[in-house]
Amino acid sequence: MSDVRPGAVLWDLGGVFLDWDPRHLYRKLFGGDVAAMEQFLTEVCSPRWHAQQDCGRNVLDACSELKGEFPQHGALIDAWWERSEEMINGVIDGTVPLLAEVKLGGAACYALSNMERENWAKRLGVYPFLHWFDGYFISGLEGVMKPDDRFFWRALGRFGLGPEEVLFVDDRAANVSAARTLGIASILFRGAGPLRDELATRGLLEG
């Protein structure tokens, strides 16, 4: 752990601020049939398929094409877009106040997220704290996603920062590992309490 105070914090959104998981929606649609839900999320609306939208593909086009491949699941595929906000089970406790404290402490804050461009536009209108960031780098707008090295280098270049100047917070080990490989000090998010302790240790909280 570095004892040098970073000048900026790079924050993931899903899993750090927003409790995003497609299971929050599909548990309702599968009526408790967990095995069928998991099969659907593995073989139909799969992580690989979803990654295409996170890299900028139009979600409606992707759903339309997928329905052609899996017509028996048409309504479930449509729900991916039509009910996308039900994949978010609210805001994770404690992290929005931490964002406010870090900003009051003087560090710049930037959002770095894998997210579809369409859902980013929606969520800007739903969650006021998204407007608190000094800038954002969203995969669906940029055509590249974490943990690709290009995502981090382009984000740093966009904000005029070097790896040694920032701290990165993310809930996925692969993203944290990739950032550390580039010389970016990184925290694997495991709740607001442990994160508060780490931010305080780095001198990032007001007072």
N, C-alpha and C positions, 0 to 999 in steps of 0.2 A: 504493500500500500504506500503510495506516494504521500509525503507530507507537504507537498507544494500545492498551494491553493489554486485550483483551476479558474480560468477567467470565464468559462462558459460550461453549461451543462447541456448535453444532448439527451433528450428524453424520448424513449419509446412511448407509444400511446396505448395500443391494445395489450392488456396484461399488466400495465403499470398504472394507467389512469382509467381505462375503460375495460370492464369485465366482459371481454368479447369471447364468445365460443359459439359456433353454430349449433351445438347441442342445446343451448338455451331455447332455441326455436324448435329444433327437430324433435326434442322430447315430447313436445305438445303434439306434433303432427303424427308421430308414430305411436301415440297412446300407450307409452310404457314398454313397447317392444324394443328393448335396448339393442339386442342383437341385430335386428333389421335396420335400426337407425345407424349402427356402426358400419354395417355392410354398405348402406347407401352413401355414407360419408367417406368410405374407403374406395368404393368402386364407381360411384356416379359423380356426385359433387365432391370430388376427391381433393386432397391438398394440391396435387399436381395441377388439376384443372383450375382451382382457385388461384394458384400462383400466376396464371396467365392474366387474370384480371388485376392482380396486384402489380403486374408489370405494365398495365395500361390498356389491356383489351377491354372493349366495351362489354359491360356485364349483360346487357340485353341480348347482344349478338351471341355471346357465349352460351347463355341459357337457351336461346333458340336453337343453336346447333346441337347442344346436348340433348334437347328434347327429341331431335331427329334420331339420335342414337339410342335413346332410352324413352320411347313414347309412353311406356307404361308408368313412368314416373313424372309425367309432364307437370302435374299440379305441385309436386314436391320440388321440382326444379324451379318452377315459377316463384315459389315461396322464397327461394334464395335471394331474389331481387325484391319482390313485392313486400316481404316482411323482414328485410335485412336488419332493421333496427331492433327487432326482437332477439337478435343474436347477442345483444348487449344487455347484461343484467345489472345495469346501473354503473355508477362511478365507484371505483375501488376506494375503500375507506382510507383517508389520511394522506393521499398523495397530492390532491389539489392544494391543501394548506401548505404542504412542503414546497410546491412550486411557488406559491406566493412568498414564502419565507426566503427561498433562494433568490428570488428577484429583489426582495427588500434588502438582502445581504449584498447586492451589487453585481452578481454574476448574470451574464446574459443566458437566456434559455431558448433552446431550439427544439422543435418537434421533429423526430426522425421516425417515420412509420411505414410499414408495409400496409397499404390500404388502397382499395379501388378509388379511382378519381371521383366516381359518382357518389360513393358513400362519404368520402371526405367532404364534398360539397354539402351533403345533407347534414353531417354532424357539426359543421361549422355553425349551422343555424340552431342546433339543439343544445350544444354544450358551450356556455359562455367562456369557460376557462381556456378553450382552444384559441381564443383571441389574445390571450396573455403572452403567448410566445413571441420572441423577437423575430422569428422566422420559422419556416418549416421546410422539410424535404420529404415529400410523400411519393412512395414508389410508383403509384398509378399515374402520377403526373410526370415522372422522370424516366420511366421505362426501364428501371433497374431496381432490384430489391435486396434487402439484407438476406443472407450474410455476404453477398457479393462485395469484394473489395471496392469495386467501382462506386457502389452506393456511398460508402464512407468517404472516399477521396473526393467525389463530386460534391457531397454535402459540405465537407470542410472547405473546399474551394469556393463554393457559393457564399459561405459566411466569412471567408477570409481568415480562417483559423488553421493552426497547425495541430498535429496530433498531441503534442506536448501541452497544449493550452486548454484541453477540454477533459471533461468527465462524461462518460456514456453510461446510461442506465437502461437496462432491457431485461425482460423476463425470460428470454430464450438463451440457453447456454451457447448454442451455435453462433448467435449474433455477438455475444460477449466475447467469445473466443476469437472470432474474426477481427473484432475491433482491437483486442489486445495484441494480436499479431501485427497490427499496423502501428503499434506504439501508443494506442489510445487507452488511458486508464479507464477501467470499466467496472461496473457493479452489476452483479446478477440480482435482479429484484426478487425479494422473498417477503415482501410486506413493508408497510410504511414505517413500522418501528425500527427494524434493522437498517432501513435506508436512512432514516433520520440520524441514527448513530454514525453512519458512514459520512453523511454530508456534514455533520457537526465536526467530525474528526478532521475533515478537509477544510474547515473554516468557511463553509458556504452558507451557514445559517446566520440570520441577523443576530448580532450580539454575541 
